[in-house]
């Protein structure tokens, strides 16, 4: 289902369950599919790891160098065939190098099986991914939302969403998480649509 069609279904629910979100959504129509970093789940998560705690420009540079170090393709076997020193030469920190190696190892050992994810529940995927070093709940939820396009991802961990809620609902940012928790059932089963609407409203406002 396209994003705009999903948004219309969400709005039909929100009109009764949450008028604030309904009005916000009506003011910020979404178009197209959510962008994904890569069609490959492993490559997507490697890219997510390289983007942690650095600027977007620095992350792009590091990831580009890493792809070159890996011979043009990011795969578990190619990662494990490189030494930690080779991976760090791309600009990865020691910690991120360890995370990428752990993800590659768990993927080849079938502790993380990306091909099974489409048939798995969100919580089961979160449990599998957060067992990997360096992949926390936020990273795993963004994978669910942007890579797997799951429709009901609830992510109060995201600062941007909390800022969007604070602005839309007129509450201080420290209280936004509590507002999100209290509205989760109102937004469900379209929490992912609510997230995109909130991000869009915040981007437009700034």
Secondary structure, 3 states (H helix, E strand, C coil): CCHHHHHHHHHHHHHHHCHHHHHHHHHCCCCCCCCCCCCCHHHHHHHHHHCCCCCHHHHHHHHHHHHHHCCCCCCHHHHHCCCHHHHHCCCCCHHHHHHHHHHHHHHHCCCCCHHHHHHCCHHHHHHHHCCCCCCCHHHHHHHHHHHCCCCCCCCCCCHHHHHHHHHHHCCCHHHHHHHHHHHHHHHCCCHHHHHHHHHHHHHHHC
